[in-house]
C-alpha cells in the first residue's frame, strides 16, 4: 500500500485500487460552519417576518421568491461543502472490469467500466484553481473510456497525479485485455 498525501494506492499484478479522499484545511471548514450559521439566522429571520410578523397583511410575493432562492442557495452551498470536505473517489480495476465511484458517505455516482476500453491516461491541470491555496493541489488524472473523458482526483498535487498515472499505466500495460 502506498499513501501519498490524499491518495491510498494498493496494486498487484491482478488488481489496482486507488482511493482519493480530500484533505482540506480547517480554515475552510470553519468558514463553512460560520457561513451556515449566518444562513440559518437569515432564513429564520425572513421566515418569521414573512409568516408570523403581521398576520393582517397578505404574505409578500417578493419575500417568498427571495426565501425560495435563499433555500436553493443554502442547499447548493451545503452540497458543495459536503463534496469539498467528505467526497471519496475510488478507481478499482481487476481482471476485465473497472469500478469507478465518486461518492459522499457512500452515496453518489458508481459505474462499472470495461478495462479494455480505458485509454489515454494523463495528467490535467485544473484551470479554475490558479494557486496551491491551503495545501490543496490543482492537478488531476484524466482518462478516456469509449467516447467519454473521466476525471480522478482533480485537487491533487502534480507529483501525486504523476504517481497515479504511472501506476495505472503499468497496470494496464501488464494486463492487456
C-alpha positions in Angstrom: 0.0 0.0 0.0 1.2 3.5 -0.9 -0.1 6.6 0.9 0.6 9.8 -1.0 -0.9 13.0 0.6 -4.6 12.4 -0.3 -4.3 9.1 -2.1 -4.2 5.5 -1.0 -3.0 3.0 -3.6 -2.9 -0.7 -3.5 -1.7 -2.6 -6.5 -0.6 -6.0 -7.6 -0.5 -7.9 -10.9 -4.2 -8.8 -10.6 -5.7 -5.7 -9.0 -5.3 -2.0 -8.6 -7.2 0.1 -6.1 -6.9 4.0 -6.0 -8.8 5.9 -3.4 -8.6 9.7 -3.4 -10.0 11.5 -0.3 -10.0 15.2 0.5 -7.5 16.7 2.9 -8.8 20.2 3.4 -7.7 22.9 5.7 -9.6 23.5 8.9 -9.9 27.2 7.9 -12.2 26.4 5.0 -14.3 24.1 7.2 -14.6 26.8 9.9 -15.6 29.4 7.3 -18.3 26.9 6.0 -19.7 26.5 9.5 -19.8 30.3 10.1 -21.5 30.8 6.7 -24.1 28.1 7.6 -24.8 29.8 10.9 -25.4 33.1 9.1 -27.6 31.4 6.5 -29.7 29.8 9.3 -30.0 33.2 11.1 -31.2 34.9 7.9 -33.6 32.1 7.0 -35.1 32.2 10.4 -35.4 36.0 10.4 -37.0 36.1 6.9 -39.4 33.2 7.7 -40.6 34.8 10.9 -41.0 38.2 9.2 -42.9 36.7 6.3 -45.3 34.4 8.0 -45.6 35.5 11.6 -44.8 39.2 11.9 -48.0 40.8 10.7 -51.0 38.5 10.3 -53.3 41.2 8.9 -51.5 41.5 5.6 -51.0 39.1 2.7 -47.7 37.4 2.5 -45.3 39.4 0.4 -44.7 37.7 -3.0 -41.2 39.1 -3.4 -40.3 37.8 0.1 -41.5 34.3 -0.8 -39.4 34.4 -4.0 -36.4 35.6 -2.0 -37.0 32.8 0.6 -37.1 30.1 -2.2 -33.9 31.4 -3.7 -32.3 31.5 -0.2 -33.3 27.9 0.4 -31.9 26.9 -3.1 -28.6 28.7 -2.3 -28.4 27.0 1.1 -28.9 23.6 -0.4 -26.3 24.3 -3.2 -23.7 25.5 -0.7 -24.4 22.5 1.6 -23.9 20.0 -1.2 -20.7 21.9 -2.3 -19.3 21.9 1.2 -20.1 18.2 1.6 -18.4 17.4 -1.7 -15.4 19.5 -0.8 -14.8 18.1 2.6 -16.2 14.5 2.5 -16.0 13.1 -1.0 -14.3 9.9 -1.9 -13.2 8.8 -5.4 -12.4 5.2 -6.0 -10.9 3.5 -9.0 -10.7 -0.2 -8.7 -9.5 -2.4 -11.6 -9.4 -6.2 -11.6 -9.4 -8.6 -14.5 -11.9 -7.3 -17.1 -13.9 -4.8 -15.1 -13.1 -1.5 -13.5 -15.2 0.2 -10.9 -15.2 3.9 -10.7 -17.0 5.8 -7.9 -17.4 9.4 -6.8 -19.4 9.4 -3.5 -20.2 11.3 -0.4 -20.8 9.0 2.6 -21.3 6.1 0.1 -24.0 8.0 -1.9 -23.2 9.1 -5.4 -22.1 8.0 -8.9 -20.9 4.4 -9.2 -20.0 3.0 -12.6 -18.7 -0.3 -14.0 -16.3 0.1 -16.9 -14.7 -2.4 -19.3 -11.0 -2.3 -18.6 -10.2 -2.9 -22.3 -11.9 0.4 -23.2 -9.8 2.6 -20.9 -7.1 4.6 -22.7 -5.1 7.9 -22.8 -4.4 8.2 -19.0 -2.9 11.6 -18.5 -2.5 14.5 -16.0 -4.6 17.6 -16.2 -4.2 21.0 -14.7 -7.4 22.4 -13.1 -7.7 25.8 -14.8 -10.2 27.1 -12.2 -7.6 26.9 -9.4 -4.6 29.2 -10.1 -2.7 28.6 -6.9 -2.0 26.0 -4.3 -4.1 27.6 -1.6 -4.5 25.9 1.7 -2.2 23.0 0.7 -4.6 21.8 -2.0 -3.2 20.8 -5.4 -4.6 21.9 -8.7 -3.8 18.8 -10.8 -5.7 15.6 -11.5 -5.8 12.5 -13.6 -8.0 12.1 -16.7 -8.6 9.0 -18.8 -10.8 8.2 -21.8 -13.4 5.5 -21.7 -15.0 4.9 -25.1 -16.1 8.4 -26.2 -16.2 9.9 -22.7 -13.5 11.5 -20.5 -13.4 10.7 -16.8 -11.5 12.6 -14.1 -10.0 11.3 -10.9 -8.6 13.4 -8.0 -8.8 16.9 -9.5 -7.3 18.5 -6.4 -4.1 16.5 -6.0 -0.5 17.7 -6.3 1.4 17.3 -9.6 3.7 14.6 -8.1 0.7 12.7 -6.8 -1.1 12.8 -10.1 2.1 11.6 -11.9 2.4 8.7 -9.5 -1.2 7.7 -10.0 -0.7 7.8 -13.8 2.5 5.7 -13.7 0.8 3.0 -11.6 -2.3 3.0 -13.8 -0.3 2.8 -17.0 1.9 0.0 -15.6 -1.2 -2.0 -14.5 -2.9 -1.7 -17.9 0.3 -2.5 -19.8 0.9 -5.6 -17.7 -2.8 -6.7 -18.0 -3.8 -6.3 -21.7 -7.4 -7.2 -22.2 
